[in-house]
């Protein structure tokens, strides 16, 4: 593990695995999670020879949080600065949920740095049609505002991993969320209301794959279908009987899809 000082009070904690490998893939985690959320993908990527970068985004995990707002746009610039400091000129970008919004913004602002784009359970604009989705986000925001991160973490972990046999996944995710900076978490959630790159999706020229869990209760599968439809030549793979946390619920199936896509672009 390492920490990179990007200036202005921002230090990103990250893992740089197989530093001599190629190509390079950067894994961008979801809201409240950390780079450790990709643990079940690392062996498959390492076996395939990839160099892997897994940063904790600002305000999450062990990374710092400078004063001020946070958003996918800000974190996308963090990614660009992070890669520039490591003298990495191009990467395969894999992002889940919040990480997918960062990946989208990064691809739009720094297209020459993106070899391919893998978007997992994410969105270009979050406007759910069902009231249950709106209630989830509203309760999530209110809990962190009124009761703090631990209460909100329990609520989200239960939503993502509702079954008794998923207790270990619930506890692992809870322990990641409680590392987050409260101000950074609140600012990030608020930023999703205004995040909308729908009209710019036609600009994306990198090979793109959208991966969707058919039982996702955080980002509606229909929203993900619309995302895939609006990116030129993008493909979509739906993984059945899994929810928002597909990378840990169905790791073998997800890894098969991920590696098939990444190898296709080599």
C-alpha positions in Angstrom: 0.0 0.0 0.0 1.1 3.6 -0.6 -0.1 7.2 -0.2 0.3 9.8 -2.9 0.2 13.5 -2.0 -1.6 15.4 -4.7 -1.4 18.8 -3.0 -4.0 21.1 -1.5 -4.5 18.8 1.4 -5.4 15.7 -0.7 -3.6 12.4 -0.2 -4.8 9.3 -1.9 -4.2 5.9 -0.4 -3.8 3.2 -3.0 -2.5 -0.2 -4.0 -0.2 -0.6 -7.0 -0.1 -4.4 -7.7 2.2 -6.1 -10.2 3.9 -2.8 -11.0 5.8 -4.3 -13.9 2.6 -5.7 -15.5 0.7 -4.5 -18.5 -1.8 -3.3 -19.5 -2.8 -1.1 -16.5 -6.3 -1.3 -15.0 -7.7 1.2 -12.5 -10.5 0.0 -10.3 -12.9 2.7 -8.9 -15.0 1.9 -5.9 -18.6 2.7 -5.0 -20.0 5.2 -2.5 -18.9 4.5 1.0 -16.6 1.6 -0.1 -12.8 1.6 -0.5 -10.3 0.1 -2.9 -10.5 -3.0 -0.8 -13.9 -3.7 -2.3 -12.1 -5.2 -5.3 -10.4 -8.0 -3.4 -12.3 -10.7 -5.3 -11.2 -9.3 -8.6 -7.5 -9.0 -7.9 -6.4 -12.7 -8.3 -8.0 -13.0 -11.7 -6.5 -9.7 -12.9 -3.0 -10.6 -11.5 -3.2 -14.0 -13.1 -3.8 -12.3 -16.5 -0.7 -10.1 -16.0 -2.4 -6.7 -15.4 -0.9 -3.9 -13.3 -3.6 -2.9 -10.9 -4.3 0.4 -9.3 -7.0 0.6 -6.6 -7.2 4.1 -5.0 -9.5 5.1 -2.1 -11.2 8.2 -3.5 -11.1 11.5 -1.6 -13.0 11.3 1.7 -13.2 7.5 1.6 -11.1 4.7 3.2 -7.7 6.0 4.2 -7.6 8.9 1.8 -7.9 12.5 3.1 -10.7 14.9 2.6 -9.8 18.6 2.1 -12.4 21.1 2.9 -15.0 21.9 0.2 -17.4 20.0 -2.0 -17.1 16.6 -3.6 -18.5 15.2 -6.8 -17.8 12.8 -9.7 -16.2 15.7 -11.6 -13.8 16.5 -8.8 -12.9 12.9 -8.2 -12.4 12.4 -12.0 -9.8 15.2 -11.9 -8.2 13.4 -8.8 -7.9 10.3 -11.0 -6.2 12.3 -13.8 -3.8 13.9 -11.4 -3.1 10.6 -9.7 -2.3 8.9 -12.9 -0.1 11.8 -14.1 1.9 11.6 -10.9 2.5 7.9 -11.5 3.4 8.7 -15.1 0.6 6.5 -16.4 -0.6 7.7 -19.8 -3.5 5.3 -20.4 -5.6 2.8 -18.5 -8.4 0.4 -18.6 -11.0 1.9 -16.3 -13.4 -0.2 -14.3 -15.9 1.6 -12.0 -18.9 0.4 -9.9 -21.8 2.7 -8.9 -20.1 6.0 -7.8 -16.9 4.7 -9.3 -18.8 4.4 -12.6 -19.8 8.0 -12.5 -16.2 9.0 -11.9 -15.2 6.7 -14.8 -17.7 8.4 -17.1 -16.6 11.9 -16.2 -12.9 10.9 -16.5 -13.6 9.4 -20.0 -15.3 12.6 -21.1 -12.7 14.9 -19.8 -9.6 12.8 -20.6 -10.5 10.5 -23.5 -6.9 9.9 -24.6 -6.2 8.3 -21.2 -9.0 5.7 -21.5 -8.2 2.5 -23.3 -11.6 0.9 -22.4 -14.4 1.6 -20.1 -16.2 -1.0 -17.9 -19.2 0.5 -16.1 -20.9 -1.6 -13.3 -24.3 -0.8 -11.9 -24.0 2.9 -12.5 -25.7 5.8 -14.2 -25.3 8.9 -16.3 -28.2 10.5 -14.6 -30.1 9.3 -11.6 -33.8 9.8 -11.9 -35.5 6.7 -10.6 -39.2 6.2 -11.6 -40.1 4.1 -8.5 -40.6 5.8 -5.2 -38.7 3.0 -3.4 -35.5 4.2 -5.0 -36.1 7.8 -4.0 -36.9 6.7 -0.4 -33.7 4.8 -0.2 -31.6 7.8 -1.2 -33.6 10.1 1.1 -33.3 7.9 4.1 -29.6 7.4 3.4 -29.0 11.1 3.4 -31.1 11.8 6.4 -29.4 9.1 8.5 -26.0 10.5 7.8 -27.2 14.0 8.5 -29.0 13.2 11.8 -27.5 10.0 13.2 -24.1 9.8 11.6 -22.2 7.3 9.4 -22.5 4.2 11.6 -26.3 4.2 11.5 -26.3 5.0 7.8 -23.8 2.2 7.2 -26.0 -0.4 8.9 -29.0 0.7 6.8 -27.1 0.6 3.5 -25.3 -2.7 4.3 -28.7 -4.3 5.1 -30.1 -3.0 1.8 -27.3 -4.4 -0.3 -26.9 -7.7 1.6 -30.4 -8.6 3.0 -30.0 -12.4 3.4 -28.8 -14.2 6.5 -26.0 -15.9 4.6 -24.6 -12.5 3.6 -23.7 -11.5 7.1 -19.9 -11.5 6.4 -20.5 -9.3 3.3 -22.7 -6.9 5.5 -20.0 -6.6 8.1 -17.2 -6.1 5.6 -19.1 -3.3 3.8 -20.1 -1.7 7.1 -16.4 -1.6 8.2 -15.5 0.1 4.9 -18.3 2.7 5.1 -17.4 3.9 8.7 -14.0 4.9 7.5 -15.5 7.7 5.3 -15.3 11.3 6.1 -18.9 12.5 7.1 -18.6 15.8 5.2 -17.2 14.1 2.2 -19.9 11.5 2.2 -22.7 14.0 2.5 -21.3 16.2 -0.2 -20.9 13.2 -2.6 -24.5 12.1 -2.1 -25.8 15.6 -2.7 -23.8 15.9 -5.9 -25.6 12.9 -7.4 -28.8 15.1 -7.7 -27.1 17.3 -10.2 -24.9 14.7 -11.9 -26.0 14.4 -15.5 -23.7 13.6 -18.5 -26.5 12.0 -20.6 -26.1 14.6 -23.4 -22.4 13.9 -23.6 -22.5 10.1 -23.8 -22.3 10.3 -27.6 -18.7 11.7 -27.1 -17.4 8.5 -25.6 -15.3 6.6 -28.2 -13.6 4.1 -26.0 -14.8 0.5 -26.1 -17.4 0.3 -23.4 -19.2 -2.4 -21.5 -22.1 -1.9 -19.1 -22.5 -4.6 -16.5 -25.9 -4.8 -14.7 -27.1 -6.9 -11.8 -30.7 -7.7 -12.7 -31.9 -7.3 -9.1 -30.1 -4.0 -8.4 -32.1 -2.0 -5.9 -29.8 1.0 -5.9 -29.5 1.9 -9.6 -32.5 0.8 -11.6 -31.5 -1.7 -14.4 -33.6 0.3 -16.8 -31.4 3.3 -16.1 -28.4 1.2 -16.9 -30.0 0.0 -20.1 -30.5 3.7 -21.2 -26.8 4.4 -20.4 -25.6 1.5 -22.6 -28.0 2.6 -25.4 -26.6 6.1 -25.5 -22.9 5.3 -25.6 -21.8 4.6 -29.2 -21.2 0.9 -29.8 -21.4 0.0 -26.1 -22.4 -3.5 -25.1 -24.4 -4.6 -22.0 -24.2 -7.8 -20.0 -26.9 -8.6 -17.4 -25.8 -10.9 -14.6 -28.9 -12.6 -13.2 -29.9 -13.2 -9.6 -27.6 -10.6 -8.2 -27.9 -7.0 -7.0 -25.9 -3.8 -6.7 -22.8 -5.5 -5.2 -22.3 -7.9 -8.1 -18.5 -7.9 -7.8 -18.8 -9.7 -4.4 -22.1 -11.5 -4.9 -21.2 -13.1 -8.2 -17.4 -12.6 -8.3 -16.6 -15.6 -10.6 -19.3 -14.6 -13.1 -18.3 -11.0 -13.0 -14.6 -11.7 -13.4 -15.3 -13.9 -16.4 -17.2 -11.0 -18.0 -14.6 -8.4 -17.0 -11.6 -10.4 -18.3 -13.4 -11.3 -21.6 -14.0 -7.6 -22.2 -10.5 -6.4 -21.2 -8.8 -9.1 -23.2 -11.0 -8.3 -26.2 -9.5 -4.8 -26.3 -5.9 -5.9 -26.1 
